[in-house]
Amino acid sequence: MAVRTGQQFIDGLRDDREVYYNGQRVADVTTFEPFKASVASLARLYDLQHDARYRETLTVECPTLGERIGRAFEMPRSQQDLRLKREAYRLWAESTCGMMGRSPDFLNVMLAALAAKRGFFAELSPERADAMVNYYQHCARHDLFLTHALLDPQLDKGKLRHQQSDPAICLRVVDRNSDGLVLHGIKRIATAAPYADEILVWPFPPTFQPGEEPHANVFAIPMNTKGLKTFCRPSFSHPGARHDYPLSSQFDEMDATVVFDQVLVPWERVFLHENIGLLNRMYRETRMRELTAHQTNARLEVKLGFVYAVLVKMAEAAGIAARADIMELLGEAVACLEVIRSTTRSAEEQATVDPENGLCYPDLFALQAGRALGPVFYPKLVGMIRKLGGGGLIQLPASLEEFDTPISADLERSLRGADINGQDKAQLFKLAWDLCGTEFGARHELYEMNYAGERGALLAGVQREYGRKQYYVDHLERFMGSL
């Protein structure tokens, strides 16, 4: 099976997985009210792959596998491949207004990156390299949706994992046998875990120290694996309230903690284990950053573009779109959007082929600019929504259904704007409130500020690895020498 439909995706989730919400086990994640709308939104992404208008962009024939696969799984070998991948990311992101930060394409392209660096995993053993490549092919053939969990629980940050008061909290190997590794402990934050097919686990940040070897493991298992439990945060969705909560009613990605209770991971699903040296090198040397940042920046472009459009419509509704200070505000939003938009295209233009595997990788430094600036730009644009909306964001009807009640005429008069009726303006402001005022909106600000890691560490890494630094320093030294 390859290139699934939405219904096939939904059917695959009915597998008796152990998911808990508010302390109660969820019988069926596809029909559970807090998850149902997000599952349906993800199913629409799979259906788009079968739409004649998008099929050639969203899917591609894979000579290696001998069948058609999702575009994100493709290993790019040219700039044109990269452009098509970016276009595929854009199509899926527009389907969710950029609000699903962990749509299936993110982990799919990560898997392609890992499998493309077979030699890295072969440093541990040929068996681990085979396991990585075989798993990538399995996921591509079955068009699976993965989540991932990187982080440990927030414990005593002054101590290493094995030094915690309870060293069994952080996920670690507790046994091994001919069948595989036995792991016990906890990982977070696994976005979309309740309704993902499988989970890829690898620890982050890559700063493991001696003594932490039992915690240094990379593997993947199905979400219905025995002993794997998923604990969910409160839902921020508003089921059935699409007009009043246009985004959160459809796109609330559930975040979860995953608990491993003596879970057996078969050897064919173990890609790296108990090796801090390799684990600390994996993030950089597998070049996953180039391919995943290409996807995340493309998604962020769509999200910022959506927020920018909301700002434009709010300014027009208030009759101030041509005012000098508002033009300046909107121009700043455009500048933020265009910087992020440029990162993917610049990275494609400066792409290079890796002689080790023949893959065409987008330029890391262009993409890292987007990763560093996105956490600044998104909150800035959301702040602009608050500024433009002012008190109007607070004084909204409890529901747009009030326009079908005896008070509708008064509501209409109290809410109308410049060249826009009251109901349409209320709908626009309901959307704006979902972006800046709801729990859903607050979660998205936190997400964009933190999903790429702590920003200070990210910026330090950008400087440490900046490959064009010497070019500019040499130019300065030549000039200084000429003096």
N, C-alpha and C positions, 0 to 999 in steps of 0.2 A: 504494500500500500504506500502511495506517495501523494503529496498535495491533498491534504484532507479537506473535507467540507466542514462547515460549522456544526452540522448535526453529528458528524463523526467525532469531532472534538468533544462535544457534549456527552455523547454516548461513552466515550473513553473515560470520563470522570466518574462513572458509576462503578467504582471498584472497591468499595468497602474501606476506603481510607479512614484514618482515625483523626478527625478534625473536631476541635472543641471551640464553641463560642459561648461566652458567659457561663462557663463551667459545664455545659451540656454538650454531649456528642451530637454532631450534625449527621442526620441520617442520609441525606442526599444533597451534596453541595450544589448541584445544578438547579434545584428547586428551592433551596433555603433562601428566604427573602433577602437577607443582607448581601448575599452573593449573586443572586439570580440575574440582576441587571448587568453586572460586570461580565459574567459568563456569556450573556447574550451579546455584549459588545465585542468580546473576543471572538465569538463564533462568527460575527459579521466579517472580521478580518480574514478568517479562513475562507469564507464564501467569496470574498473579493478575488481570491486567487483563481476562481472559476468563472469570473465575469469576463466576457470576451474583450471588453474595453481595456482590461488591466492584466490579462493573463500573461502576455509576453514580457511585461515589466516585473510582475510579482513572482513569476516562476521562470525556470530555465532548464534546458536539457543538460544533464550532467553525464558526459561521456564515461567518467570513471564508474559511476553507479549504473549507467545504462538506462536511466529513467529521468523523468522530470521531477525537480525538487523546488522548494521555496528559494527565492532569490537570496535570502540572507545566508543560506547554507553554502552558497557558491564561494569557491576560492578564487578571488579576482586575479586575472593575469594580464590586464591591460587597464589603461585609464578609462576606456569605454565601459569595461566591467564595473569599475568603481562608480561611474556616473549612473549606470543603471541600478546599482545597489542603492545609491542615494535616492534615486527617484522612487524605488520601491519603499524605502523607509518613509519618504514623504507621503506616499499614498496611504500607508497604514496610519501614520501619525495624524493626517487630516481626518481620517475616519473617527478619531477620538479627540480631535482638537488639540493633540499633543499632550493630553492629560494622562495617558497611560505610559508612564516612564519605563515600565518593564513589560512592554508588549513582546510577543514571542521572538521577534527579529533580534532583540538585544542578545539573548543567550545563544541564539542560533549562530550568530556571527562570531560570538566568543568561542563556541565549539569548533567552528571552521578554523579559527586562528590557532587554537591549541593543537588540533590534528595536523595542521600544516607544518608544525614544528615537531615532527615525529622524533627527530634526532635529540631534542632536549630530553624527552622522557626516556629515550634509549640509554641516556647516561646512567639511569638507575638500573634498567634492564630492558632487553628487547621485548619481554612480555608486557611491561608497562606501556611501552610505545605501541605495541599491537592493540592493547586494551583501549588506548586513547583513540586511535584511528578507527577501530571497529565500533566504538561507541558513537563517534561522530557519524559514521555511515548509518548506524542503526537509527539515530535520531532524524537524519536527513530523509531516509527511506520512509519513515513513519510520520514525518512532519510533526514531531513532538513539540510541546510547549514546556520549557524548563523554567524553574525559578532557581535562585542560588542563595546561599547563606554564607557570609564571610566573617561576621563579627561574633565575638564572644560576649557573654553578658557583661554589663558594666559593673565590674567588681572593684577591688582595690587596685587602682591604676599604678600604684607605686610598686607593685609586685608582678613577677612573671606568672605565667599560667600555672606552673607546677608549684608555685609558692603560695597560692591562695589558701585561705583557711579551709576550704573544701576543694581540693584539686580535681575532684570528679565533676565539678560544674562545667568547666571548659571541656569541649568535646575532645576525646583522646582515645587511643587504642588501649583496650583492656585485655585483649586476648587475640590470638591468631591461630589458625589451623589450616588444614589442607583446603578447606572451602573458601577461606577469606579472612578478613579482619573483623573483629568484634569491637564496635565503638560505643561509647557511653558518654553522655554529656549534652550540652545545649548550644545551639547556634541561633543567631538573630541577624539581621531583620530580613526575613524571607518574603519579599513582596509577591503577592499572588499565589503563595504556597497552597492555600486551600483548593485551588482549582488549576494548578499546574499538573502536568503529567509526571514529571520527574524533578529531582533536585540535584544540582551540582554544588558540591561543597568544597571550598578551599579557603584557607585562613588569610585574613588581611588585617592590618598592613603587613607587608613582608619584612618584619623586623624580629624574627625568631632568634632566641638566644640558646646557648647550650643548656640542656636540661629540659627543653620543651619539645624534644623529638617525638614523644607520643602524641603531641597535638598537631604535628606537621603532616597533614594528610590531604590528598585531593582525590575525590571519588564522586560517583553519581549513583543514585538509586531511585526506583519508582516511589511515588508518594504513598503508595499503599503497602510499602514494605513493613513486615512485622516488627513491632517495637518502635516505629516512627510515629510520633504524635505532633500535631500542629495546634498551637494555641493562638487564637486571634485577638487582635485589639478590638475596641468598639468600632462598629461600622459608622462611617460618616455619610452613608448613602441615605437617600430619601425615596424609597420605592414608590413608584406610581405617581410621583410629583414632578413630572418632567417639565412642566411650565414654570413651577415655582422654584425648582432647583435643576436647571437645565444640564449642569455638568455632574454634580454629585449623584443625581438620580440614575446616571448611566455608567460613570467611569471611576467609581471609587475603588482603587486597587487595595485589596486587603493586605495588610502587613501582618506577619506572624512570627512567632518563636517556634522553632522546631526542637523537639526533645528526642534524643536517641536513647532508648532504654535497651542496652545490650543488643544493638542492631548488628546483624551479620551483613557485611558488604562483600559480595563474591569477588574473587581475584580479578575476574574479567571486567569489573567495574572500578578497580583501584588503579589510579594513574600515577600516583606518587605517594609514598608513605614513609613516615618517620625519618625524614631527611631535611634538616633545616637549611642546609646549604642550597639544595636545589629549590626548595620552596621560596627562599628569599630571592632567588634569581628568576622565578617563573614569570612574575608579572611583567618584567622588562624583556626577558629574552625570548618569550614566546610571541612577542609583538602583538599581544591581544589588545594593547592600548590603542594602537593605530586603527584597528578594524572596529573595535567597540565605540571609540570616540567618534568615528565617522557616523555611526548610527545615532549616538546620543546627541551630537550637534545638529544632525538633520532633524531629529525630533524637536529639539529645543527651538530651532528656527520656526517650525510650524506653530509651536506654543506661543512664542513671542509675537509672531505675526497675528495670531488670534487675539491676543491681549491688545495689541496695537489697534486692531480693527474695532474692538470694543471702545477704546479710548476715542477714536475718531467719531463713532456713532454717539457717544456720550456728549462730546463737544458740540456736535451738530444738534443734538436734542436740546441742549441748553442755549443754542443760538450764539455761541461764542467761538466757533471754529476758526473764524478769521481774525480774532483778537490777537494782538502781537504776543502777549505772554503765553497764550494757549498754543499758538503756532510754534513758539520756542519749545514748549513742553512736548508737543507731538513730534517736532523735529528731533528732539533728544531720543524719543522712543524709536524713531526710524533709525537713528545712528546705532543704537543698541542692537536692533534687529539685523541691520546690514552687516555689522561686525560678525555676528554669529553666522549669518548666511554665507559670508565670505570664507569662513574657516574651512568648510567642507570643499568648496570649489577651489580654493587655494591649495588645499591638501591634495586634491586630485591632480591639479596642474603640476605640482611638484612631486608627484608620486615617483617611486623608484622600484625597480625589480630586485628582489632578494635572490642572489645567485644560489643560495642554499636550496630553495624550493621553487623558484620561478614565479613566486607570487608578486603581484604589484601592490605595494603598500602605500597608502596616502601619507603625506608628510606629517610626522608626529608633532613638530613644533607649531605648525598652523593649527592643528586640532587642539593642542594643549592651551592655546590662547582662548579658545571657546570654553574649555573646561574650567579655566581660571576666571573668566569673565561672566559666564552664565550665572553663578551664584550671586553676582552683584547686579546683573541686568534684570533678572526676573523679579526680585523684590522691588527694584526701582520702578518697574512698570506697574506692578501691583499698587505701589504707593501712589502712582499717578492716578489710578482708578479711584482711590480714596480721596485724593485731592479734588478731582473733577466731580465726584459724586456728592461729597460733603454730606450734609444732613439728609439729603434726598435718599441716600442709601439706607438710612434707618427708618424713615417714615414711608414704608411700603405696605400694601395690603397683606394681610395674613395669607391670602391666597388669591390668585388671579380669578378664581371662581367667583369672587365677590362682584366681578363685573357682570355677572348674570343674576344679581340679586336686586332688591328694591333700592339699594344705595348706589347703584351703578352710575347714575347721572352725576351725583355728587363726587364720586371717585374720579370720574372722567374729568370734571372741572378742576379737581385739586391736583391731578397728576400730569395733565397735558404739558407738553413742552413747545419748543419752537418748531413748527411744521411737523409735529408728531402728536398723535392722539394719546390720551392718558393710558389706555390699555397697552399700547405698543411701547410707550416709555417705561411703564411698570415692568413689562417683560424684559426690556433691555437692562433695567436696574436690578432685576432679580438675577439676571446672568452676572452682572458686575458684582453683586453681593456674594454669589457663589464663588467667585474668584478671590474676593478680598475679605469676606466677613464670616464665612462659615468654617466649621471644623475642617471640611474638605479643602477650603482655600488655605487655611493655616498649615495643613499637612503639606500642601504643594510648595509653599514657601520654604518650609523646612527641608523638603525633599531636594529642591533645586540648590539649596545652600549646602547640602551635605552629601549628596549621592556620589560625588566624585572623591570623597574623602575630606579630611580637614584642610581648609583652604590654604592655611599657612604652610603646611607640609607639602601641598601640591605646588605652591609657588616656589618653595625652596628646591623641589625636585626639578621644576622647569629650568631654573637657573643652573642647577648642578649638571643637567644633561644637555643643555642648549648647544646643539651642534654647530651653530653659526656664530658662536661667541668669538672664536679665534679670528674669523674673517673680519669682524668689525674692529677687534683689538689690533690686528695687523695693520689695518688702514690708519688707525689712530697713530700707531707707532711710526709708520712711514711718514705721516705728516709731521709728527714731533721731530723725527730725524731730519726732515728738510729744513727745520728752523735753525 
